[in-house]
Amino acid sequence: FNYIKTIWKLNLRTGAGAVLPHPENTIRNMPLDENKGIFNLGYYLTGISFNFAIQYKFYLTKWLFSAFEIKINPSYCRVPVVYGSADVFNITFQANFGMGFDFVKQ
């Protein structure tokens, strides 16, 4: 899901989603069987990820804009390893810049 709130000229975004890892590991010369998981392809639906972002749009014309966005994405999942599981935490930071076009001006 995704939620957007505009304050001043900033867009504040938040969202959540699933983590779909493909673990590959070998412990004591025993590899993890990669023919398990979703459709036996080695992928597992095992965790949750969140998204928090702040975006600012600079309008160049009535519909054309450039945007700068800063994001943080914390995630957690528990992945299978040989004879057990491992807890995996991940945090990513991103800075994005791009161009856009408003088809429907708000």
LINTA-V64553 format. One record per pair of residues at least 6 apart in sequence whose ideal C-beta (glycine too) atoms are under 6 Angstrom apart, sorted by sequence separation. I is the first residue (numbers start at 1). J is the second residue. If there is no record, write none. Layout:
i=I j=J
i=I j=J
This chain:
i=37 j=43
i=59 j=65
i=4 j=11
i=5 j=12
i=25 j=32
i=37 j=44
i=78 j=85
i=79 j=86
i=34 j=42
i=57 j=65
i=58 j=66
i=4 j=13
i=78 j=87
i=79 j=88
i=57 j=67
i=3 j=14
i=77 j=88
i=55 j=67
i=56 j=68
i=2 j=15
i=76 j=89
i=1 j=15
i=55 j=69
i=75 j=90
i=53 j=69
i=54 j=70
i=74 j=91
i=53 j=71
i=73 j=92
i=22 j=42
i=52 j=72
i=22 j=43
i=72 j=93
i=51 j=73
i=20 j=43
i=71 j=94
i=50 j=74
i=20 j=45
i=70 j=95
i=49 j=75
i=18 j=45
i=69 j=96
i=19 j=47
i=47 j=76
i=68 j=97
i=19 j=49
i=47 j=77
i=46 j=77
i=67 j=98
i=17 j=49
i=46 j=78
i=46 j=79
i=66 j=99
i=67 j=100
i=16 j=50
i=65 j=100
i=15 j=51
i=64 j=101
i=14 j=52
i=63 j=101
i=63 j=102
i=13 j=53
i=12 j=54
i=10 j=54
i=11 j=55
i=10 j=56
i=32 j=82
i=30 j=82
i=27 j=82
i=19 j=75
i=21 j=77
i=23 j=79
i=25 j=81
i=19 j=77
i=21 j=79
